[in-house]
Amino acid sequence: MRSKATTCAALAAALLLTGPPAVAAAGAPAPGAPGIGDPLWPTAGNGGYRVERQRLSFAFAPDLTSYTATSRLNLRATQSLSRFDLDLLGPQVRSVAVDGKPADWRTTPDGELVITPARPVRDGARFSVAVTVFNTAPDLLENPPQKPEDLVNGLWRAGDFVQLHTQPTGARRVLAVSDHPSAKTPTTIDVTTSGKATSVANGRLVATATVGDRTTRVFDEPRPIATELLQVGVGPITVTPRRGPDGVDLRYALPSDKSAEILPRLDETYRTALDFLGQRLGPFPGRIAGAYATPSGGATETQGLTWLNSDQLTPEKFDETGADSVIAHELAHEWFGNSVSLAKWGDLWLSEGHAVFYEWLWNEAKQRNTVDTAAQSAYRSHRSWIEENGPIAAPDPASFGPGDNRPFGSGAYQGGALTLYALRQQVGAETFQRIERAWVAENHDKVAGTGQFIATASRVASQDLGPFLRSWLYASGTLPPMPGHPDWQVDPAS
Ligand SMILES: [Zn+2]
């Protein structure tokens, strides 16, 4: 047994060697930064803490015209905090508490909820914040936006259906969160609705409770999920679970009146696309996949629950609308964008470029356009979109106008896919696919950016691909000649 004196002497020696404890070294409490410093969305995300887990609770009015939402976030301070921010733009704040005690708060016009706890939070401390908001959900079909840019992202109600379209920074318009992909975190969502409306959300349904007319469903996603990939659906929907390939559970949340006609082709396409992508990229990154389809749906890779348009999935419309290509694209995002999330929004090409590239491969396998044809077409038009939005991996924030969609433009989609095609031309298909598999395996459920992709590609290919990839990703006028296709033409910028 060691003596007490020896222990104290050892402790004193250790303190002399290492200096004072971290809390003193970190200095006086100071405000956390209002954003993570993303050039495209400067106030998205927040500084001074990490998000370790969150629970998002929605309670909808019986007629779905409004809701209250409570965000409970478990945080860990990365500095001593006198105050800190969440992101919130629009909903009315009803209450804010830090570690269970009411906290002072104010909102700013640029979407910050500034929270001052009763006592400062010390560096390294774990703490919790709970914010309840109220918001209306006007029917977008009855009140369509006058101009496209008036349609802001967030919670959309269309007729009997509620859906989330939060990409890229619309989650802050729904409830209080740290609204940047780099803040992704395991998330539990519970949804309370009335009457016959059914709800669905990211993650697995783990509990259902009914009290009178009100039903609460609890969904849990133990994997980190970015706020841009949240999905909460409410409406007259039927949820059909299926056993998918390789132990992946599938579930399809479809309008009840169309579920029977949509389900067979949708399920078959999901299985085929999951096999197709899995053969090229390795195992599906999660344990659950599926779709939430609504009549007003778009096509968004909300994690484990792709948001689709049900009108495009009917037997009459499926082929005409190219629904299988859309599904292949959105499922590719489960590897690129969902599992491997963006470090900054300028890295969007890593998400959309990959999704488009695998969509090209899918179409080629379906005997449609070849990948060469798709790449040649994108290459031909590149001067126009580089002139419009800037380089592929460094889009110009000012070029996207006042809407909510920067930096979603052709540079990320076509330019990203073209860069990947050029890389495959440069290193060969076999090495390219090894790079892809290494990228998704090493960054599974993490956050990674352009520099890391260049490093991974160079390491796997055993050559410095930095100059080559940067000549594509940061070209501000004309892209380099395509390896293997020096004859490819380029149209002038229009
Ligand atoms: Zn996409």
Residues whose N, C-alpha, C, O or C-beta is under 5 A from the ligand:
A	BS01	ZN	E352 A355
